[in-house]
Amino acid sequence: MIVISNTGPLIALAKLNRLDLLQKLVPDGVFIPPVIQRELWAKTGFESAALEAALESFIQIRKPENVPFAVDLVTMYLDEGEKQVVRLAASLSEPLFVLLDDNAGRKAAKRLGLPVTGTAGLLVSAKKQGLIPAVVPMLEDLREQGYWLSDELVMHVRDIVGEH
C-alpha cells in the first residue's frame, strides 16, 4: 500500500520530528504531486530541513495522469494542493490511501471512494503498531506549535486510544 500525501500532514510530522513514521507505516512508498513538492520547498522554520531530507530520501514525486473528468468535477473548488493530491490518488490503480487533514479535501476524496486518513489517524496507527507510546501528547504538541486540530478531534482520538 502507498500513500498520497498533502502538505499539512508532512509538515505536522516534521514539526514532531517523526517523518520516520511514514516510512515505517507505509513502506511501499509516499507520493506527492509536484505542487506539494513546491509547497514543501517553500516551507521555512526548523522543520524545513527534515522536509528537504524526506524529499531527497523517501518521498517520491508523481504527476496525475489520465484523470477521469468526474474527478475534476469533484475537486474543482479545492485549493490546488488538495486538488492535485486527490487527482493523483484517483489516477492510480494500486492500493493506496490519501493523507489529508483539510476537511474539504477529505470530503472530495471520500466522494470518489478513496480511503482517507489524517495526521491524527496516522498517529493512532503508529501507536497501535507500537511505534509511539502515546498520541494525545503529540497532538497537543502540534497545537502548541500552531497546527490547528479541533477539540472534537483530540477528544475522539483520546477515546479511541484510551488516553485519558
Backbone bond lengths (Angstrom), bond angles and torsions (degrees), N, CA, C in turn:
res aa  C-N    CA-C-N  psi(-1)  N-CA   C-N-CA  omega(-1)  CA-C   N-CA-C  phi
1 M - - - 1.450 - - 1.528 108.93 -
2 I 1.326 115.12 140.71 1.461 120.93 177.92 1.527 108.84 -114.95
3 V 1.319 116.03 168.34 1.455 121.35 175.72 1.522 108.74 -124.92
4 I 1.323 114.70 141.01 1.459 121.92 171.62 1.523 104.94 -109.61
5 S 1.319 117.10 117.09 1.463 119.93 -171.97 1.517 113.56 -111.16
6 N 1.313 113.63 147.29 1.447 122.55 170.09 1.532 108.33 -90.05
7 T 1.307 116.55 173.55 1.459 122.50 -177.15 1.523 112.85 -64.98
8 G 1.336 117.18 -46.74 1.458 121.74 -172.50 1.514 115.19 -52.67
9 P 1.331 119.13 -54.12 1.461 119.22 -179.56 1.535 113.23 -61.95
10 L 1.318 117.44 -34.05 1.467 119.70 177.52 1.523 110.43 -66.08
11 I 1.326 116.64 -42.34 1.467 120.29 177.44 1.525 109.88 -64.41
12 A 1.334 116.95 -42.48 1.466 120.38 179.58 1.525 110.96 -59.54
13 L 1.323 116.93 -47.30 1.464 119.89 179.41 1.526 111.38 -64.71
14 A 1.327 116.77 -35.57 1.468 120.02 176.89 1.524 110.47 -66.34
15 K 1.331 117.68 -39.23 1.467 121.35 177.51 1.525 110.79 -60.75
16 L 1.325 116.23 -33.81 1.463 121.63 178.63 1.526 112.20 -85.56
17 N 1.326 116.17 -3.82 1.468 122.24 -174.21 1.535 110.44 57.75
18 R 1.334 116.28 40.81 1.462 121.38 -177.72 1.525 112.92 -132.04
19 L 1.320 117.57 35.66 1.465 119.63 173.30 1.523 111.11 -61.41
20 D 1.329 116.59 -21.35 1.460 120.82 178.03 1.527 112.35 -59.75
21 L 1.328 116.70 -26.35 1.469 119.48 179.70 1.524 111.53 -60.80
22 L 1.325 116.86 -35.31 1.468 119.68 178.17 1.518 111.01 -62.17
23 Q 1.319 116.91 -44.00 1.466 120.08 179.74 1.522 110.89 -63.21
24 K 1.326 116.63 -37.68 1.464 120.59 -178.06 1.526 112.14 -75.33
25 L 1.322 116.73 -38.65 1.465 120.70 -177.70 1.527 113.21 -82.95
26 V 1.328 116.85 -26.78 1.465 121.45 -175.98 1.534 109.19 -130.97
27 P 1.322 117.30 69.08 1.466 119.54 -175.34 1.527 114.75 -67.12
28 D 1.342 117.57 -16.42 1.466 119.65 -179.01 1.519 113.63 -79.74
29 G 1.327 117.82 -11.92 1.455 118.70 173.96 1.512 115.19 138.82
30 V 1.323 113.66 144.13 1.460 123.11 174.76 1.522 106.03 -115.28
31 F 1.329 116.26 122.05 1.457 121.50 -176.40 1.521 110.44 -121.33
32 I 1.320 114.83 144.76 1.463 121.46 175.20 1.522 108.14 -137.66
33 P 1.334 116.82 150.86 1.466 119.35 173.54 1.531 109.69 -77.95
34 P 1.328 117.80 162.22 1.472 121.39 -177.74 1.528 114.65 -54.41
35 V 1.325 118.50 -34.99 1.468 119.89 -179.19 1.530 110.82 -63.42
36 I 1.316 117.77 -34.41 1.468 120.94 178.28 1.523 109.74 -71.26
37 Q 1.322 116.65 -37.36 1.466 119.84 175.44 1.530 109.96 -58.05
38 R 1.316 116.92 -44.88 1.471 120.62 179.48 1.528 111.21 -63.53
39 E 1.330 116.79 -40.31 1.466 120.19 178.01 1.528 110.85 -63.48
40 L 1.316 117.22 -39.57 1.466 120.42 179.54 1.521 111.24 -69.23
41 W 1.328 116.91 -39.63 1.467 120.05 177.33 1.529 111.17 -61.81
42 A 1.321 116.81 -32.77 1.466 121.28 -177.73 1.528 112.48 -78.48
43 K 1.315 117.23 -11.45 1.463 121.38 -177.10 1.521 110.32 -67.46
44 T 1.323 115.48 135.03 1.462 120.86 174.14 1.522 108.09 -115.79
45 G 1.296 116.70 169.65 1.458 120.63 -178.30 1.513 110.04 108.90
46 F 1.320 114.44 175.37 1.463 119.03 -174.25 1.517 113.00 -62.30
47 E 1.330 117.65 -27.43 1.466 119.57 -177.34 1.527 113.32 -77.85
48 S 1.328 117.68 -10.62 1.468 119.75 -176.50 1.526 112.14 -62.91
49 A 1.322 118.17 -35.57 1.473 120.32 179.22 1.525 110.78 -64.99
50 A 1.334 116.87 -41.28 1.465 120.35 178.89 1.525 110.81 -65.93
51 L 1.326 116.46 -38.68 1.466 120.21 178.45 1.525 111.06 -65.68
52 E 1.327 116.91 -42.89 1.471 120.15 178.20 1.520 110.99 -62.72
53 A 1.337 116.99 -41.35 1.466 120.39 178.85 1.527 110.56 -63.26
54 A 1.327 116.93 -40.62 1.465 120.63 178.81 1.523 111.04 -65.35
55 L 1.336 116.45 -39.20 1.469 120.18 177.47 1.523 111.15 -63.79
56 E 1.302 116.80 -34.29 1.465 120.36 -179.79 1.521 112.44 -79.55
57 S 1.339 117.36 -25.73 1.457 118.34 -172.75 1.529 115.06 -104.84
58 F 1.337 118.55 -51.59 1.467 116.77 -171.69 1.524 115.94 -130.92
59 I 1.308 119.16 -15.00 1.465 119.75 177.24 1.523 108.48 -84.25
60 Q 1.332 115.90 127.52 1.460 121.21 -177.08 1.533 110.54 -108.54
61 I 1.314 115.10 146.00 1.461 121.51 -178.86 1.530 108.91 -98.56
62 R 1.333 115.91 132.42 1.463 121.25 177.32 1.516 109.27 -140.86
63 K 1.311 115.85 138.48 1.467 120.88 176.30 1.521 109.38 -91.13
64 P 1.336 116.81 140.92 1.469 118.87 173.06 1.531 109.42 -66.39
65 E 1.319 116.67 134.03 1.465 121.07 178.67 1.520 109.42 -133.39
66 N 1.305 115.68 147.38 1.469 121.83 177.31 1.525 111.93 52.26
67 V 1.311 115.36 50.28 1.463 120.89 -178.53 1.529 109.14 -81.79
68 P 1.328 117.49 126.54 1.468 119.99 178.36 1.531 111.38 -60.81
69 F 1.314 115.73 146.62 1.461 121.41 -178.49 1.528 111.64 -58.45
70 A 1.322 117.21 -35.20 1.467 120.82 -179.80 1.529 111.12 -58.82
71 V 1.322 116.80 -33.08 1.468 120.98 178.99 1.524 109.65 -66.29
72 D 1.323 116.04 -41.67 1.467 119.57 178.18 1.526 111.20 -62.56
73 L 1.315 117.16 -36.42 1.469 120.36 178.12 1.528 111.29 -65.57
74 V 1.324 116.31 -43.56 1.467 120.69 -177.76 1.526 111.63 -69.33
75 T 1.327 117.19 -30.59 1.471 120.41 -174.19 1.525 114.10 -100.62
76 M 1.324 118.25 2.39 1.469 119.93 -170.55 1.525 114.63 -61.01
77 Y 1.322 119.47 -25.24 1.463 120.37 -178.41 1.532 113.38 -99.76
78 L 1.307 117.14 3.63 1.467 120.44 177.66 1.520 110.03 -79.53
79 D 1.333 116.16 158.70 1.463 116.97 172.82 1.523 108.02 -70.29
80 E 1.307 116.61 165.62 1.469 120.97 -170.34 1.527 112.84 -59.58
81 G 1.322 117.98 -38.82 1.464 120.54 -179.69 1.515 112.22 -62.47
82 E 1.329 116.31 -54.78 1.464 120.03 179.41 1.525 111.09 -60.79
83 K 1.325 116.19 -41.25 1.465 120.49 179.58 1.531 110.79 -57.23
84 Q 1.318 117.05 -47.88 1.465 120.24 -176.92 1.529 112.31 -70.90
85 V 1.326 117.29 -32.75 1.470 120.23 175.94 1.526 109.48 -63.26
86 V 1.322 117.00 -48.60 1.467 120.85 -179.24 1.526 110.04 -66.05
87 R 1.318 117.99 -40.72 1.470 121.14 178.55 1.529 110.50 -61.30
88 L 1.343 116.76 -43.88 1.466 119.89 179.44 1.526 110.23 -62.46
89 A 1.316 116.67 -47.57 1.467 119.89 -179.55 1.527 111.08 -60.03
90 A 1.324 117.07 -42.38 1.464 121.07 -178.39 1.527 112.33 -69.19
91 S 1.326 117.16 -21.62 1.466 120.16 -177.46 1.529 112.99 -86.61
92 L 1.320 117.45 -8.99 1.463 120.81 -176.17 1.523 110.90 -100.31
93 S 1.318 115.94 148.60 1.462 119.91 -179.73 1.522 112.09 -103.30
94 E 1.333 117.53 -9.33 1.463 119.38 -177.96 1.532 111.09 -79.39
95 P 1.341 117.32 157.93 1.469 119.97 178.58 1.529 110.45 -61.26
96 L 1.319 115.46 132.14 1.457 119.43 -176.51 1.506 110.55 -155.35
97 F 1.330 115.00 169.60 1.449 120.83 163.94 1.513 107.87 -138.57
98 V 1.326 114.54 158.63 1.457 121.79 -177.29 1.523 107.81 -102.59
99 L 1.322 116.32 131.84 1.461 122.52 179.41 1.521 108.21 -104.81
100 L 1.338 115.41 102.69 1.468 122.98 -174.04 1.522 109.86 -141.64
101 D 1.321 117.35 135.39 1.464 120.83 173.24 1.524 111.75 -100.91
102 D 1.310 117.91 -25.33 1.461 122.77 -177.68 1.528 110.52 -66.03
103 N 1.329 116.27 126.44 1.459 121.16 -174.93 1.527 113.04 -62.15
104 A 1.324 118.01 -44.38 1.473 120.26 -179.67 1.527 110.71 -63.64
105 G 1.314 117.25 -41.38 1.460 121.06 177.88 1.518 112.06 -64.26
106 R 1.328 116.09 -40.35 1.469 120.64 178.46 1.529 110.42 -62.78
107 K 1.336 116.42 -43.93 1.471 120.40 179.83 1.526 111.08 -62.20
108 A 1.328 117.00 -42.38 1.468 120.44 179.51 1.523 110.50 -63.40
109 A 1.323 117.15 -44.76 1.466 120.68 179.50 1.526 110.57 -61.47
110 K 1.310 116.59 -43.51 1.468 120.24 179.82 1.526 111.37 -65.23
111 R 1.337 117.16 -37.58 1.473 119.96 177.43 1.519 111.11 -59.54
112 L 1.326 115.98 -30.27 1.464 121.15 179.92 1.529 112.14 -89.32
113 G 1.326 116.59 4.08 1.458 120.64 178.47 1.515 114.42 78.82
114 L 1.323 117.02 17.95 1.462 120.51 -179.76 1.527 110.03 -88.51
115 P 1.321 118.13 134.54 1.462 119.80 176.40 1.528 110.10 -70.22
116 V 1.332 116.14 135.11 1.460 121.85 -173.90 1.520 110.24 -130.18
117 T 1.311 115.68 142.10 1.458 121.75 167.03 1.518 107.11 -141.89
118 G 1.313 115.51 169.27 1.458 120.55 178.80 1.512 110.43 -123.55
119 T 1.307 115.59 -169.90 1.461 120.72 179.56 1.523 110.60 -56.99
120 A 1.332 117.07 -47.35 1.465 120.42 -178.67 1.529 111.07 -61.20
121 G 1.325 117.38 -44.20 1.458 120.95 178.92 1.518 112.32 -62.58
122 L 1.319 116.14 -38.07 1.460 120.29 177.70 1.530 110.30 -64.58
123 L 1.331 116.57 -41.27 1.465 120.36 178.74 1.527 111.40 -67.29
124 V 1.332 117.59 -36.10 1.467 120.67 175.21 1.527 109.58 -61.49
125 S 1.329 117.44 -44.79 1.474 121.13 177.24 1.521 111.00 -60.58
126 A 1.326 116.32 -40.85 1.468 120.44 179.48 1.526 110.66 -62.43
127 K 1.323 117.09 -40.15 1.468 119.56 178.47 1.523 110.21 -67.09
128 K 1.326 116.93 -44.39 1.465 120.62 -179.01 1.524 111.55 -60.40
129 Q 1.335 116.59 -30.20 1.467 120.51 179.33 1.527 112.30 -91.62
130 G 1.322 116.61 5.91 1.461 120.34 176.72 1.517 114.92 76.14
131 L 1.326 117.10 18.96 1.463 120.47 -178.42 1.526 112.71 -85.93
132 I 1.332 116.48 -22.94 1.466 121.73 176.50 1.527 107.84 -138.05
133 P 1.338 117.47 151.05 1.467 119.45 -178.22 1.525 114.14 -79.73
134 A 1.332 117.69 -28.58 1.461 121.03 -175.93 1.525 109.82 -153.92
135 V 1.326 115.20 151.81 1.464 121.58 -178.87 1.528 111.87 -101.47
136 V 1.316 116.87 -47.67 1.464 121.04 -172.17 1.530 112.75 -57.35
137 P 1.345 120.01 -42.81 1.470 117.86 177.00 1.534 112.81 -59.67
138 M 1.315 117.00 -32.55 1.463 120.31 177.97 1.527 110.52 -70.03
139 L 1.329 116.68 -40.14 1.462 120.06 177.36 1.527 110.46 -64.91
140 E 1.320 116.70 -40.77 1.470 120.26 177.89 1.526 110.65 -64.84
141 D 1.321 117.01 -38.25 1.469 121.26 176.63 1.530 109.99 -60.94
142 L 1.319 116.65 -44.53 1.468 120.31 177.75 1.523 111.15 -59.84
143 R 1.312 116.42 -44.12 1.465 120.15 179.44 1.529 110.79 -61.55
144 E 1.327 116.69 -41.13 1.466 120.49 178.92 1.525 111.25 -63.84
145 Q 1.332 116.50 -27.40 1.463 121.03 178.75 1.530 112.10 -88.28
146 G 1.328 116.69 5.94 1.456 120.24 175.94 1.517 115.48 93.26
147 Y 1.330 118.03 6.49 1.466 120.93 178.02 1.525 107.47 -83.39
148 W 1.341 117.15 123.49 1.453 120.26 -173.97 1.520 111.89 -78.99
149 L 1.324 115.22 123.08 1.458 123.63 172.18 1.523 106.37 -136.68
150 S 1.309 117.76 132.08 1.465 120.52 -176.69 1.528 111.17 -70.56
151 D 1.328 114.84 153.86 1.465 120.36 175.47 1.523 110.06 -59.42
152 E 1.337 116.27 -39.50 1.465 120.75 -179.40 1.523 111.25 -61.42
153 L 1.322 116.68 -41.60 1.462 120.05 179.43 1.522 110.52 -64.06
154 V 1.317 117.18 -46.83 1.466 120.45 -178.95 1.530 110.07 -62.36
155 M 1.330 117.45 -41.85 1.471 120.36 178.50 1.529 110.96 -65.35
156 H 1.322 117.25 -39.52 1.467 121.45 178.12 1.532 110.47 -62.86
157 V 1.318 116.38 -45.44 1.466 120.27 178.41 1.525 109.77 -62.92
158 R 1.319 116.51 -42.86 1.472 121.24 178.53 1.537 109.97 -54.75
159 D 1.326 116.69 -42.74 1.466 120.74 179.13 1.527 111.57 -67.95
160 I 1.324 116.71 -43.43 1.469 120.90 -177.88 1.524 111.66 -60.83
161 V 1.332 116.02 -45.06 1.471 119.71 -174.53 1.523 112.88 -94.08
162 G 1.338 117.16 -3.19 1.461 120.36 177.52 1.516 114.19 69.60
163 E 1.316 116.42 34.02 1.466 120.34 177.84 1.525 108.27 -103.34
164 H 1.318 115.97 99.06 1.474 119.69 -177.64 1.503 111.46 -116.25
